Amino acid sequence: MDAIRNVLELVARGAETYLQNANSRHDPWLTLSAPLNTDGSVNEAARDRVVMCVYNLTRETTISTQAAAQPGAGGSGSYYQAAPPLYINIHLMCMANFGGAAYTAGLGVLSQVISYFQQNPTVNHATAPDLDPSIEKVSLELASLNSSELNHVMGLFGGRYFPAVFYKLRLIRFAATAMQAIVPPARGGGIAEQGRMA
């Protein structure tokens, strides 16, 4: 399962289609990429585009992840237990990577990105048929970073500041189906069973 990549590519594709419909151009308006290369140099392919990138992944703690016993196959009466599911939030940055004379144009494109996500806050199988089958839906929530958090995030990308908007994408579910243990059926201790034990 390649859930993170699948979801982010669908989100980026939807935003890019919206931007092209608003103001068509040969080059993309938005790219799912890092603003810097791994050696710290500027990613030239991301210049004069809105850069969508992941700046953090966090575990969702408001959902119970207790592993429940699942019924075994064939009506054997036994149950099996798998690892509890893990729910992940993806923290996204959309940065207007436009400099010089194109700076104001970048502000306009960033405004359109905000408008798109305001109109399309969820991704599901109805709006995105290519969504990973293991994911029912994901939602995008606008995130507000204080000055300290903003400085920290920008420091991750070389300390260069460009106007940016931040979103929390909820939730990506990871659930393994591999069996970890067999759980025997519970014995009730009712009258009939006590009679058999006498």
Disulfide bonds with the S-S distance in Angstrom:
none
